[in-house]
Amino acid sequence: MRQLQIKRGLVTVIAVIAAIWMALALVGCSVQQKDGESIAAVSPSASESPSPIPAKPDENAAAKLEPEYSLLITHSKSDYISFTDPEKGVTDKIVAGAFPFGIALYDVDNRAYVSTAEGIAVIDTQKHKRVALVPYQSAIQEVKFGEYRPGGMGIAVSPDGRYVYVGVYLPGKASQLEIMDTEKLVMISSVSVGIRPFDVVVSLDGSEVYSIDHDSYSVTIVDPQKRTARKVNVAPFGKGGGGFEKPHYAIVREDGRLLLPYQGRGLVVLDPATGQFETQPLSGNTHQEGVNLTADGKKMLIVGNGAAGSATGHPNLTVLDIGTMEEQIIPLSRTHQMVVSSPDGQLAYLTGGVTFADTGWDGLTVVDIAKGTTRELALPDYPLDIEILKNVAK
């Protein structure tokens, strides 16, 4: 009797196994190996295709594509640069050197070069670390704060990142354009330029360097390989006006010409090949200083600080279309030194640390270019130069 029950049980088990085997065969069952595990994969029949599962839309996709960035700023009344969140303020401080002035970025190597009263600070922008402080060849007799402090002012890096050029002001002596080798981190040469080189810019191909000589009303054109220089006088409104009709900062246009604004009255277009320039009219009527381009290179941002010399108007920001010479004038309530555009070109950031006669303030102004509205962000120690630093994707 027990044997009969066992036999009946075996028959039942065999029947069940057979039924399972037949079902698997009908749907095309196959066995695959994955990471040491056996898994069953069911294939669709030849006459049927699996229904596609619609992808769920990513509501944050647009936000993820937006470039995230921070502001790299020199704090001219102290000894540091800051990494600053444009909404929240300073997030990190790195000691650069006494009374930092200008910044030159070279994103390829995550490097920033900062002109200070003591030397060029070499900053690793990814690690937030000062790599070196390279002293000038010129002897700095006194380390101090202010517009007339000795030491580095305008600064630029060659297109290949191989050299850094810095204008060094030396009271009572000829100012120097010093050249730093970025691999050896030493100054290798210097060339005499005009007085107080507020800005230094490089030609698009790197073959020339331009020192914007504030107090000598000139631009010095330097061949960095031959170490030769020629000076061009650039004073479209003469040398009167209480000494305010001077060049401050410049940009290089796509055709290689330099653009220098004066007093909200004229934009000098200088051909460095010939030394000749023309002056196109501006209507800002304000003492102009810092300049920059929007990210697309089509518009020039020009900081205006109000009445001085032949300029009789109020502080403003000029947004100049380089192609059409159309101007958008945005009124401001304070003075500023430098300006930079957000990567999307919608915002402009203007620093308040004007060193002239200690007339600056601790903060920056954020301008919505399309709306013409402004807001302020408090920052310590006279923020002076400013650059956009794209954050590493997380």
Buried (B, 14 or more C-beta within 10 A) or exposed (E): EEEEEEEEEEEEEEEEEEEEEEEBEEEEBEEEEEEEEEEEEEEEEEEEEEEEEEEEEEEEEEEEEEEEBBBBBBBBBBBBBBBBBBEEBBEEBBBBBBBBBBBBBBEEEBBBBBBBBBBBBBBBBEEEEBEBBBBBBBEBEEBEBEBEBBBBBBBBBBBEBEBBBBBBBBEEBBBBBBBBBBEEBEBEBBBBBBBBBBBBBBBEEBEBBBBBBBBBBBBBBBEBEEEEBEBBEBBBBEEEBEEBBBBBBBBBBEEBBBBBBBBBBBBBBBBBEEBEBEBEEBEBBBBBBBBBBBBEEBBBBBBBBBBBBBBEBBBBBBBBEBEEEEBBBBEBEBBBBBBBBBBEBBBBBBBBBBBBEEBBBBBBBBBBBEEEEBEBBEBBBBBBBBBBBEEEEE
